[in-house]
């Protein structure tokens, strides 16, 4: 059995490469992909009849070069920087809704926007009656500051 593995070291490198690729699917950070590439290079060198020392050296060099040169380029290409994503509250600015509970003068009420009901106050601290259309001008934590449309 050991004789089989020593004469077919390329097969061990292929198995290592496949295991790294499978594990890479669960992580997605392209780290193990570099070791899979190094193991594939080790398999090629083993198939050419090089000694185990050269196989390990080639594996280490190719893996390191992949980590330093290939991985950053792949990450930049695959994980493009996204535009700023607004949180739920920040995305509310500019939205229109309907007053679901009267906003009292200098006080609070409720505004229905896209199926959600938000605590609200008017921009000028004036009263806004129920069922009036309003637009969110800013958010104060989770309180919508609104003005009539």
CNS distance restraints for C-alpha pairs under 8 A (distance, minus, plus):
assign (resid   1 and name CA) (resid   5 and name CA) 6.66 0.50 0.50
assign (resid   2 and name CA) (resid   6 and name CA) 6.17 0.50 0.50
assign (resid   3 and name CA) (resid   7 and name CA) 6.12 0.50 0.50
assign (resid   4 and name CA) (resid   8 and name CA) 6.04 0.50 0.50
assign (resid   5 and name CA) (resid   9 and name CA) 5.62 0.50 0.50
assign (resid   5 and name CA) (resid  11 and name CA) 7.80 0.50 0.50
assign (resid   5 and name CA) (resid  12 and name CA) 7.49 0.50 0.50
assign (resid   8 and name CA) (resid  12 and name CA) 7.38 0.50 0.50
assign (resid   8 and name CA) (resid  46 and name CA) 7.92 0.50 0.50
assign (resid   8 and name CA) (resid  47 and name CA) 7.95 0.50 0.50
assign (resid   9 and name CA) (resid  13 and name CA) 6.53 0.50 0.50
assign (resid   9 and name CA) (resid  43 and name CA) 7.31 0.50 0.50
assign (resid   9 and name CA) (resid  46 and name CA) 6.09 0.50 0.50
assign (resid   9 and name CA) (resid  47 and name CA) 7.80 0.50 0.50
assign (resid  10 and name CA) (resid  14 and name CA) 6.24 0.50 0.50
assign (resid  10 and name CA) (resid  42 and name CA) 7.20 0.50 0.50
assign (resid  10 and name CA) (resid  43 and name CA) 4.24 0.50 0.50
assign (resid  10 and name CA) (resid  44 and name CA) 6.91 0.50 0.50
assign (resid  10 and name CA) (resid  45 and name CA) 7.81 0.50 0.50
assign (resid  10 and name CA) (resid  46 and name CA) 4.94 0.50 0.50
assign (resid  10 and name CA) (resid  47 and name CA) 5.56 0.50 0.50
assign (resid  11 and name CA) (resid  15 and name CA) 6.23 0.50 0.50
assign (resid  11 and name CA) (resid  43 and name CA) 6.98 0.50 0.50
assign (resid  12 and name CA) (resid  16 and name CA) 6.18 0.50 0.50
assign (resid  12 and name CA) (resid  43 and name CA) 7.72 0.50 0.50
assign (resid  13 and name CA) (resid  17 and name CA) 6.09 0.50 0.50
assign (resid  13 and name CA) (resid  39 and name CA) 5.26 0.50 0.50
assign (resid  13 and name CA) (resid  40 and name CA) 6.42 0.50 0.50
assign (resid  13 and name CA) (resid  42 and name CA) 6.11 0.50 0.50
assign (resid  13 and name CA) (resid  43 and name CA) 4.90 0.50 0.50
assign (resid  14 and name CA) (resid  18 and name CA) 6.16 0.50 0.50
assign (resid  14 and name CA) (resid  39 and name CA) 6.72 0.50 0.50
assign (resid  14 and name CA) (resid  40 and name CA) 6.14 0.50 0.50
assign (resid  14 and name CA) (resid  43 and name CA) 5.99 0.50 0.50
assign (resid  15 and name CA) (resid  19 and name CA) 6.10 0.50 0.50
assign (resid  16 and name CA) (resid  20 and name CA) 6.18 0.50 0.50
assign (resid  16 and name CA) (resid  36 and name CA) 7.05 0.50 0.50
assign (resid  16 and name CA) (resid  39 and name CA) 6.32 0.50 0.50
assign (resid  17 and name CA) (resid  21 and name CA) 6.24 0.50 0.50
assign (resid  17 and name CA) (resid  35 and name CA) 7.12 0.50 0.50
assign (resid  17 and name CA) (resid  36 and name CA) 4.14 0.50 0.50
assign (resid  17 and name CA) (resid  37 and name CA) 6.91 0.50 0.50
assign (resid  17 and name CA) (resid  38 and name CA) 7.77 0.50 0.50
assign (resid  17 and name CA) (resid  39 and name CA) 5.07 0.50 0.50
assign (resid  17 and name CA) (resid  40 and name CA) 5.89 0.50 0.50
assign (resid  18 and name CA) (resid  22 and name CA) 6.16 0.50 0.50
assign (resid  18 and name CA) (resid  36 and name CA) 6.88 0.50 0.50
assign (resid  19 and name CA) (resid  23 and name CA) 6.15 0.50 0.50
assign (resid  19 and name CA) (resid  36 and name CA) 7.89 0.50 0.50
assign (resid  20 and name CA) (resid  24 and name CA) 5.99 0.50 0.50
assign (resid  20 and name CA) (resid  32 and name CA) 5.51 0.50 0.50
assign (resid  20 and name CA) (resid  33 and name CA) 6.48 0.50 0.50
assign (resid  20 and name CA) (resid  35 and name CA) 6.69 0.50 0.50
assign (resid  20 and name CA) (resid  36 and name CA) 5.22 0.50 0.50
assign (resid  21 and name CA) (resid  25 and name CA) 6.53 0.50 0.50
assign (resid  21 and name CA) (resid  32 and name CA) 6.83 0.50 0.50
assign (resid  21 and name CA) (resid  33 and name CA) 5.96 0.50 0.50
assign (resid  21 and name CA) (resid  36 and name CA) 6.03 0.50 0.50
assign (resid  22 and name CA) (resid  26 and name CA) 7.25 0.50 0.50
assign (resid  23 and name CA) (resid  27 and name CA) 6.76 0.50 0.50
assign (resid  23 and name CA) (resid  32 and name CA) 7.14 0.50 0.50
assign (resid  24 and name CA) (resid  28 and name CA) 5.69 0.50 0.50
assign (resid  24 and name CA) (resid  29 and name CA) 7.37 0.50 0.50
assign (resid  24 and name CA) (resid  30 and name CA) 6.55 0.50 0.50
assign (resid  24 and name CA) (resid  31 and name CA) 7.33 0.50 0.50
assign (resid  24 and name CA) (resid  32 and name CA) 5.40 0.50 0.50
assign (resid  24 and name CA) (resid  33 and name CA) 6.13 0.50 0.50
assign (resid  29 and name CA) (resid  75 and name CA) 7.80 0.50 0.50
assign (resid  30 and name CA) (resid  34 and name CA) 6.94 0.50 0.50
assign (resid  30 and name CA) (resid  71 and name CA) 6.42 0.50 0.50
assign (resid  30 and name CA) (resid  74 and name CA) 7.89 0.50 0.50
assign (resid  30 and name CA) (resid  75 and name CA) 7.43 0.50 0.50
assign (resid  31 and name CA) (resid  35 and name CA) 7.34 0.50 0.50
assign (resid  31 and name CA) (resid  67 and name CA) 7.10 0.50 0.50
assign (resid  31 and name CA) (resid  71 and name CA) 7.26 0.50 0.50
assign (resid  32 and name CA) (resid  36 and name CA) 6.26 0.50 0.50
assign (resid  33 and name CA) (resid  37 and name CA) 6.27 0.50 0.50
assign (resid  34 and name CA) (resid  38 and name CA) 6.28 0.50 0.50
assign (resid  34 and name CA) (resid  63 and name CA) 5.27 0.50 0.50
assign (resid  34 and name CA) (resid  64 and name CA) 7.68 0.50 0.50
assign (resid  34 and name CA) (resid  66 and name CA) 5.19 0.50 0.50
assign (resid  34 and name CA) (resid  67 and name CA) 5.77 0.50 0.50
assign (resid  34 and name CA) (resid  70 and name CA) 7.95 0.50 0.50
assign (resid  34 and name CA) (resid  71 and name CA) 7.21 0.50 0.50
assign (resid  35 and name CA) (resid  39 and name CA) 6.02 0.50 0.50
assign (resid  35 and name CA) (resid  59 and name CA) 7.85 0.50 0.50
assign (resid  35 and name CA) (resid  63 and name CA) 5.13 0.50 0.50
assign (resid  35 and name CA) (resid  66 and name CA) 7.98 0.50 0.50
assign (resid  36 and name CA) (resid  40 and name CA) 6.14 0.50 0.50
assign (resid  36 and name CA) (resid  63 and name CA) 7.87 0.50 0.50
assign (resid  37 and name CA) (resid  41 and name CA) 6.28 0.50 0.50
assign (resid  37 and name CA) (resid  62 and name CA) 7.20 0.50 0.50
assign (resid  37 and name CA) (resid  63 and name CA) 6.55 0.50 0.50
assign (resid  37 and name CA) (resid  66 and name CA) 7.51 0.50 0.50
assign (resid  38 and name CA) (resid  42 and name CA) 6.21 0.50 0.50
assign (resid  38 and name CA) (resid  58 and name CA) 7.26 0.50 0.50
assign (resid  38 and name CA) (resid  59 and name CA) 4.51 0.50 0.50
assign (resid  38 and name CA) (resid  60 and name CA) 6.75 0.50 0.50
assign (resid  38 and name CA) (resid  61 and name CA) 7.58 0.50 0.50
assign (resid  38 and name CA) (resid  62 and name CA) 4.90 0.50 0.50
assign (resid  38 and name CA) (resid  63 and name CA) 4.43 0.50 0.50
assign (resid  38 and name CA) (resid  66 and name CA) 7.79 0.50 0.50
assign (resid  39 and name CA) (resid  43 and name CA) 6.15 0.50 0.50
assign (resid  39 and name CA) (resid  59 and name CA) 5.65 0.50 0.50
assign (resid  39 and name CA) (resid  63 and name CA) 7.83 0.50 0.50
assign (resid  40 and name CA) (resid  44 and name CA) 6.36 0.50 0.50
assign (resid  41 and name CA) (resid  45 and name CA) 6.28 0.50 0.50
assign (resid  41 and name CA) (resid  58 and name CA) 6.78 0.50 0.50
assign (resid  41 and name CA) (resid  59 and name CA) 6.25 0.50 0.50
assign (resid  41 and name CA) (resid  62 and name CA) 7.07 0.50 0.50
assign (resid  42 and name CA) (resid  46 and name CA) 6.00 0.50 0.50
assign (resid  42 and name CA) (resid  55 and name CA) 4.98 0.50 0.50
assign (resid  42 and name CA) (resid  56 and name CA) 6.85 0.50 0.50
assign (resid  42 and name CA) (resid  58 and name CA) 6.00 0.50 0.50
assign (resid  42 and name CA) (resid  59 and name CA) 5.12 0.50 0.50
assign (resid  43 and name CA) (resid  47 and name CA) 6.03 0.50 0.50
assign (resid  43 and name CA) (resid  55 and name CA) 7.69 0.50 0.50
assign (resid  44 and name CA) (resid  48 and name CA) 6.41 0.50 0.50
assign (resid  45 and name CA) (resid  49 and name CA) 6.67 0.50 0.50
assign (resid  45 and name CA) (resid  50 and name CA) 5.83 0.50 0.50
assign (resid  45 and name CA) (resid  54 and name CA) 7.78 0.50 0.50
assign (resid  45 and name CA) (resid  55 and name CA) 6.00 0.50 0.50
assign (resid  45 and name CA) (resid  58 and name CA) 7.69 0.50 0.50
assign (resid  46 and name CA) (resid  50 and name CA) 5.39 0.50 0.50
assign (resid  46 and name CA) (resid  51 and name CA) 7.24 0.50 0.50
assign (resid  46 and name CA) (resid  52 and name CA) 7.56 0.50 0.50
assign (resid  46 and name CA) (resid  55 and name CA) 6.20 0.50 0.50
assign (resid  50 and name CA) (resid  54 and name CA) 6.16 0.50 0.50
assign (resid  50 and name CA) (resid  55 and name CA) 6.61 0.50 0.50
assign (resid  51 and name CA) (resid  55 and name CA) 6.33 0.50 0.50
assign (resid  52 and name CA) (resid  56 and name CA) 6.18 0.50 0.50
assign (resid  53 and name CA) (resid  57 and name CA) 6.23 0.50 0.50
assign (resid  54 and name CA) (resid  58 and name CA) 5.99 0.50 0.50
assign (resid  55 and name CA) (resid  59 and name CA) 6.06 0.50 0.50
assign (resid  56 and name CA) (resid  60 and name CA) 6.11 0.50 0.50
assign (resid  57 and name CA) (resid  61 and name CA) 6.09 0.50 0.50
assign (resid  58 and name CA) (resid  62 and name CA) 5.90 0.50 0.50
assign (resid  59 and name CA) (resid  63 and name CA) 5.92 0.50 0.50
assign (resid  60 and name CA) (resid  64 and name CA) 6.03 0.50 0.50
assign (resid  61 and name CA) (resid  65 and name CA) 6.10 0.50 0.50
assign (resid  62 and name CA) (resid  66 and name CA) 6.00 0.50 0.50
assign (resid  63 and name CA) (resid  67 and name CA) 6.17 0.50 0.50
assign (resid  64 and name CA) (resid  68 and name CA) 6.16 0.50 0.50
assign (resid  65 and name CA) (resid  69 and name CA) 5.66 0.50 0.50
assign (resid  65 and name CA) (resid  70 and name CA) 7.27 0.50 0.50
assign (resid  66 and name CA) (resid  70 and name CA) 4.75 0.50 0.50
assign (resid  66 and name CA) (resid  71 and name CA) 6.11 0.50 0.50
assign (resid  67 and name CA) (resid  71 and name CA) 5.23 0.50 0.50
assign (resid  67 and name CA) (resid  72 and name CA) 7.55 0.50 0.50
assign (resid  68 and name CA) (resid  72 and name CA) 6.98 0.50 0.50
assign (resid  69 and name CA) (resid  73 and name CA) 6.97 0.50 0.50
assign (resid  70 and name CA) (resid  74 and name CA) 6.21 0.50 0.50
assign (resid  71 and name CA) (resid  75 and name CA) 6.01 0.50 0.50
assign (resid  72 and name CA) (resid  76 and name CA) 6.09 0.50 0.50
assign (resid  73 and name CA) (resid  77 and name CA) 6.15 0.50 0.50
assign (resid  74 and name CA) (resid  78 and name CA) 5.85 0.50 0.50
assign (resid  74 and name CA) (resid  79 and name CA) 7.98 0.50 0.50
assign (resid  75 and name CA) (resid  79 and name CA) 5.35 0.50 0.50
assign (resid  75 and name CA) (resid  80 and name CA) 7.73 0.50 0.50
assign (resid  76 and name CA) (resid  80 and name CA) 5.75 0.50 0.50
assign (resid  76 and name CA) (resid  81 and name CA) 7.97 0.50 0.50
assign (resid  86 and name CA) (resid  90 and name CA) 5.45 0.50 0.50
assign (resid  86 and name CA) (resid  91 and name CA) 5.31 0.50 0.50
assign (resid  87 and name CA) (resid  91 and name CA) 5.90 0.50 0.50
assign (resid  88 and name CA) (resid  92 and name CA) 6.59 0.50 0.50
assign (resid  89 and name CA) (resid  93 and name CA) 7.74 0.50 0.50
assign (resid  89 and name CA) (resid 139 and name CA) 6.75 0.50 0.50
assign (resid  89 and name CA) (resid 141 and name CA) 7.65 0.50 0.50
assign (resid  89 and name CA) (resid 142 and name CA) 6.59 0.50 0.50
assign (resid  90 and name CA) (resid 139 and name CA) 6.87 0.50 0.50
assign (resid  91 and name CA) (resid  95 and name CA) 7.94 0.50 0.50
assign (resid  92 and name CA) (resid 136 and name CA) 6.60 0.50 0.50
assign (resid  92 and name CA) (resid 138 and name CA) 7.82 0.50 0.50
assign (resid  92 and name CA) (resid 139 and name CA) 7.51 0.50 0.50
assign (resid  93 and name CA) (resid 135 and name CA) 7.90 0.50 0.50
assign (resid  93 and name CA) (resid 136 and name CA) 5.09 0.50 0.50
assign (resid  93 and name CA) (resid 137 and name CA) 5.51 0.50 0.50
assign (resid  93 and name CA) (resid 138 and name CA) 5.33 0.50 0.50
assign (resid  93 and name CA) (resid 139 and name CA) 6.82 0.50 0.50
assign (resid  94 and name CA) (resid 135 and name CA) 6.03 0.50 0.50
assign (resid  94 and name CA) (resid 136 and name CA) 5.24 0.50 0.50
assign (resid  94 and name CA) (resid 137 and name CA) 6.01 0.50 0.50
assign (resid  94 and name CA) (resid 138 and name CA) 7.89 0.50 0.50
assign (resid  95 and name CA) (resid 113 and name CA) 7.35 0.50 0.50
assign (resid  95 and name CA) (resid 135 and name CA) 5.67 0.50 0.50
assign (resid  95 and name CA) (resid 136 and name CA) 5.62 0.50 0.50
assign (resid  96 and name CA) (resid 113 and name CA) 6.57 0.50 0.50
assign (resid  96 and name CA) (resid 133 and name CA) 6.98 0.50 0.50
assign (resid  96 and name CA) (resid 134 and name CA) 5.61 0.50 0.50
assign (resid  96 and name CA) (resid 135 and name CA) 4.32 0.50 0.50
assign (resid  96 and name CA) (resid 136 and name CA) 6.39 0.50 0.50
assign (resid  97 and name CA) (resid 111 and name CA) 6.41 0.50 0.50
assign (resid  97 and name CA) (resid 112 and name CA) 5.51 0.50 0.50
assign (resid  97 and name CA) (resid 113 and name CA) 4.48 0.50 0.50
assign (resid  97 and name CA) (resid 114 and name CA) 7.27 0.50 0.50
assign (resid  97 and name CA) (resid 133 and name CA) 5.72 0.50 0.50
assign (resid  97 and name CA) (resid 134 and name CA) 5.43 0.50 0.50
assign (resid  97 and name CA) (resid 135 and name CA) 6.30 0.50 0.50
assign (resid  97 and name CA) (resid 136 and name CA) 7.96 0.50 0.50
assign (resid  98 and name CA) (resid 111 and name CA) 5.58 0.50 0.50
assign (resid  98 and name CA) (resid 112 and name CA) 5.32 0.50 0.50
assign (resid  98 and name CA) (resid 113 and name CA) 6.75 0.50 0.50
assign (resid  98 and name CA) (resid 130 and name CA) 7.66 0.50 0.50
assign (resid  98 and name CA) (resid 131 and name CA) 5.44 0.50 0.50
assign (resid  98 and name CA) (resid 132 and name CA) 5.61 0.50 0.50
assign (resid  98 and name CA) (resid 133 and name CA) 4.58 0.50 0.50
assign (resid  98 and name CA) (resid 134 and name CA) 5.89 0.50 0.50
assign (resid  99 and name CA) (resid 103 and name CA) 7.57 0.50 0.50
assign (resid  99 and name CA) (resid 109 and name CA) 7.70 0.50 0.50
assign (resid  99 and name CA) (resid 110 and name CA) 5.99 0.50 0.50
assign (resid  99 and name CA) (resid 111 and name CA) 4.32 0.50 0.50
assign (resid  99 and name CA) (resid 112 and name CA) 6.18 0.50 0.50
assign (resid  99 and name CA) (resid 128 and name CA) 7.63 0.50 0.50
assign (resid  99 and name CA) (resid 129 and name CA) 7.03 0.50 0.50
assign (resid  99 and name CA) (resid 130 and name CA) 4.98 0.50 0.50
assign (resid  99 and name CA) (resid 131 and name CA) 4.95 0.50 0.50
assign (resid  99 and name CA) (resid 132 and name CA) 5.51 0.50 0.50
assign (resid  99 and name CA) (resid 133 and name CA) 6.55 0.50 0.50
assign (resid  99 and name CA) (resid 134 and name CA) 7.01 0.50 0.50
assign (resid 100 and name CA) (resid 109 and name CA) 7.81 0.50 0.50
assign (resid 100 and name CA) (resid 110 and name CA) 5.44 0.50 0.50
assign (resid 100 and name CA) (resid 111 and name CA) 5.14 0.50 0.50
assign (resid 100 and name CA) (resid 112 and name CA) 5.84 0.50 0.50
assign (resid 100 and name CA) (resid 117 and name CA) 7.80 0.50 0.50
assign (resid 100 and name CA) (resid 130 and name CA) 5.62 0.50 0.50
assign (resid 100 and name CA) (resid 131 and name CA) 6.07 0.50 0.50
assign (resid 101 and name CA) (resid 109 and name CA) 5.27 0.50 0.50
assign (resid 101 and name CA) (resid 110 and name CA) 4.77 0.50 0.50
assign (resid 101 and name CA) (resid 111 and name CA) 6.79 0.50 0.50
assign (resid 101 and name CA) (resid 129 and name CA) 7.76 0.50 0.50
assign (resid 101 and name CA) (resid 130 and name CA) 5.53 0.50 0.50
assign (resid 102 and name CA) (resid 108 and name CA) 7.99 0.50 0.50
assign (resid 102 and name CA) (resid 109 and name CA) 5.28 0.50 0.50
assign (resid 102 and name CA) (resid 110 and name CA) 6.86 0.50 0.50
assign (resid 102 and name CA) (resid 127 and name CA) 7.52 0.50 0.50
assign (resid 102 and name CA) (resid 128 and name CA) 6.05 0.50 0.50
assign (resid 102 and name CA) (resid 129 and name CA) 4.90 0.50 0.50
assign (resid 102 and name CA) (resid 130 and name CA) 4.70 0.50 0.50
assign (resid 103 and name CA) (resid 107 and name CA) 6.51 0.50 0.50
assign (resid 103 and name CA) (resid 108 and name CA) 5.12 0.50 0.50
assign (resid 103 and name CA) (resid 109 and name CA) 3.94 0.50 0.50
assign (resid 103 and name CA) (resid 110 and name CA) 6.80 0.50 0.50
assign (resid 103 and name CA) (resid 120 and name CA) 7.20 0.50 0.50
assign (resid 103 and name CA) (resid 121 and name CA) 6.16 0.50 0.50
assign (resid 103 and name CA) (resid 122 and name CA) 7.03 0.50 0.50
assign (resid 103 and name CA) (resid 126 and name CA) 7.99 0.50 0.50
assign (resid 103 and name CA) (resid 127 and name CA) 5.36 0.50 0.50
assign (resid 103 and name CA) (resid 128 and name CA) 5.06 0.50 0.50
assign (resid 103 and name CA) (resid 129 and name CA) 6.45 0.50 0.50
assign (resid 103 and name CA) (resid 130 and name CA) 7.62 0.50 0.50
assign (resid 104 and name CA) (resid 108 and name CA) 5.78 0.50 0.50
assign (resid 104 and name CA) (resid 109 and name CA) 6.51 0.50 0.50
assign (resid 104 and name CA) (resid 121 and name CA) 7.87 0.50 0.50
assign (resid 104 and name CA) (resid 126 and name CA) 7.03 0.50 0.50
assign (resid 104 and name CA) (resid 127 and name CA) 4.66 0.50 0.50
assign (resid 104 and name CA) (resid 128 and name CA) 6.77 0.50 0.50
assign (resid 105 and name CA) (resid 125 and name CA) 5.59 0.50 0.50
assign (resid 105 and name CA) (resid 126 and name CA) 4.46 0.50 0.50
assign (resid 105 and name CA) (resid 127 and name CA) 4.17 0.50 0.50
assign (resid 105 and name CA) (resid 128 and name CA) 7.75 0.50 0.50
assign (resid 106 and name CA) (resid 121 and name CA) 7.63 0.50 0.50
assign (resid 106 and name CA) (resid 122 and name CA) 7.89 0.50 0.50
assign (resid 106 and name CA) (resid 125 and name CA) 4.54 0.50 0.50
assign (resid 106 and name CA) (resid 126 and name CA) 6.16 0.50 0.50
assign (resid 106 and name CA) (resid 127 and name CA) 7.37 0.50 0.50
assign (resid 107 and name CA) (resid 121 and name CA) 6.28 0.50 0.50
assign (resid 107 and name CA) (resid 125 and name CA) 7.07 0.50 0.50
assign (resid 108 and name CA) (resid 119 and name CA) 6.81 0.50 0.50
assign (resid 108 and name CA) (resid 120 and name CA) 5.52 0.50 0.50
assign (resid 108 and name CA) (resid 121 and name CA) 4.70 0.50 0.50
assign (resid 108 and name CA) (resid 122 and name CA) 7.77 0.50 0.50
assign (resid 109 and name CA) (resid 119 and name CA) 5.89 0.50 0.50
assign (resid 109 and name CA) (resid 120 and name CA) 5.27 0.50 0.50
assign (resid 109 and name CA) (resid 121 and name CA) 6.17 0.50 0.50
assign (resid 110 and name CA) (resid 117 and name CA) 6.40 0.50 0.50
assign (resid 110 and name CA) (resid 118 and name CA) 5.46 0.50 0.50
assign (resid 110 and name CA) (resid 119 and name CA) 4.59 0.50 0.50
assign (resid 110 and name CA) (resid 120 and name CA) 5.25 0.50 0.50
assign (resid 110 and name CA) (resid 121 and name CA) 7.95 0.50 0.50
assign (resid 111 and name CA) (resid 117 and name CA) 5.55 0.50 0.50
assign (resid 111 and name CA) (resid 118 and name CA) 5.18 0.50 0.50
assign (resid 111 and name CA) (resid 119 and name CA) 6.41 0.50 0.50
assign (resid 111 and name CA) (resid 120 and name CA) 6.14 0.50 0.50
assign (resid 112 and name CA) (resid 116 and name CA) 5.52 0.50 0.50
assign (resid 112 and name CA) (resid 117 and name CA) 4.40 0.50 0.50
assign (resid 112 and name CA) (resid 118 and name CA) 6.28 0.50 0.50
assign (resid 113 and name CA) (resid 117 and name CA) 6.35 0.50 0.50
assign (resid 113 and name CA) (resid 118 and name CA) 7.44 0.50 0.50
assign (resid 118 and name CA) (resid 142 and name CA) 7.53 0.50 0.50
assign (resid 118 and name CA) (resid 143 and name CA) 6.73 0.50 0.50
assign (resid 118 and name CA) (resid 144 and name CA) 6.64 0.50 0.50
assign (resid 119 and name CA) (resid 142 and name CA) 7.24 0.50 0.50
assign (resid 119 and name CA) (resid 143 and name CA) 5.15 0.50 0.50
assign (resid 119 and name CA) (resid 144 and name CA) 6.27 0.50 0.50
assign (resid 120 and name CA) (resid 143 and name CA) 5.15 0.50 0.50
assign (resid 120 and name CA) (resid 144 and name CA) 4.52 0.50 0.50
assign (resid 120 and name CA) (resid 145 and name CA) 5.77 0.50 0.50
assign (resid 120 and name CA) (resid 146 and name CA) 6.85 0.50 0.50
assign (resid 121 and name CA) (resid 125 and name CA) 6.73 0.50 0.50
assign (resid 121 and name CA) (resid 143 and name CA) 7.25 0.50 0.50
assign (resid 121 and name CA) (resid 144 and name CA) 6.48 0.50 0.50
assign (resid 121 and name CA) (resid 145 and name CA) 5.24 0.50 0.50
assign (resid 121 and name CA) (resid 146 and name CA) 6.28 0.50 0.50
assign (resid 122 and name CA) (resid 126 and name CA) 6.00 0.50 0.50
assign (resid 122 and name CA) (resid 127 and name CA) 7.03 0.50 0.50
assign (resid 122 and name CA) (resid 128 and name CA) 7.19 0.50 0.50
assign (resid 122 and name CA) (resid 145 and name CA) 5.55 0.50 0.50
assign (resid 122 and name CA) (resid 146 and name CA) 4.89 0.50 0.50
assign (resid 122 and name CA) (resid 147 and name CA) 5.71 0.50 0.50
assign (resid 123 and name CA) (resid 137 and name CA) 7.64 0.50 0.50
assign (resid 123 and name CA) (resid 145 and name CA) 5.50 0.50 0.50
assign (resid 123 and name CA) (resid 146 and name CA) 5.43 0.50 0.50
assign (resid 123 and name CA) (resid 147 and name CA) 5.62 0.50 0.50
assign (resid 124 and name CA) (resid 147 and name CA) 7.82 0.50 0.50
assign (resid 128 and name CA) (resid 132 and name CA) 7.06 0.50 0.50
assign (resid 128 and name CA) (resid 148 and name CA) 7.62 0.50 0.50
assign (resid 132 and name CA) (resid 148 and name CA) 6.94 0.50 0.50
assign (resid 133 and name CA) (resid 148 and name CA) 5.92 0.50 0.50
assign (resid 133 and name CA) (resid 149 and name CA) 5.68 0.50 0.50
assign (resid 134 and name CA) (resid 146 and name CA) 6.02 0.50 0.50
assign (resid 134 and name CA) (resid 147 and name CA) 5.33 0.50 0.50
assign (resid 134 and name CA) (resid 148 and name CA) 4.18 0.50 0.50
assign (resid 134 and name CA) (resid 149 and name CA) 4.94 0.50 0.50
assign (resid 135 and name CA) (resid 146 and name CA) 5.39 0.50 0.50
assign (resid 135 and name CA) (resid 147 and name CA) 5.56 0.50 0.50
assign (resid 135 and name CA) (resid 148 and name CA) 6.28 0.50 0.50
assign (resid 135 and name CA) (resid 149 and name CA) 6.01 0.50 0.50
assign (resid 136 and name CA) (resid 144 and name CA) 6.16 0.50 0.50
assign (resid 136 and name CA) (resid 145 and name CA) 5.72 0.50 0.50
assign (resid 136 and name CA) (resid 146 and name CA) 4.39 0.50 0.50
assign (resid 136 and name CA) (resid 147 and name CA) 6.69 0.50 0.50
assign (resid 137 and name CA) (resid 144 and name CA) 7.76 0.50 0.50
assign (resid 137 and name CA) (resid 145 and name CA) 5.80 0.50 0.50
assign (resid 137 and name CA) (resid 146 and name CA) 5.53 0.50 0.50
assign (resid 137 and name CA) (resid 147 and name CA) 6.99 0.50 0.50
assign (resid 138 and name CA) (resid 144 and name CA) 6.36 0.50 0.50
assign (resid 138 and name CA) (resid 145 and name CA) 5.33 0.50 0.50
assign (resid 138 and name CA) (resid 146 and name CA) 7.29 0.50 0.50
assign (resid 139 and name CA) (resid 143 and name CA) 5.79 0.50 0.50
assign (resid 139 and name CA) (resid 144 and name CA) 4.79 0.50 0.50
assign (resid 139 and name CA) (resid 145 and name CA) 5.78 0.50 0.50
assign (resid 140 and name CA) (resid 144 and name CA) 6.33 0.50 0.50
assign (resid 140 and name CA) (resid 145 and name CA) 6.98 0.50 0.50
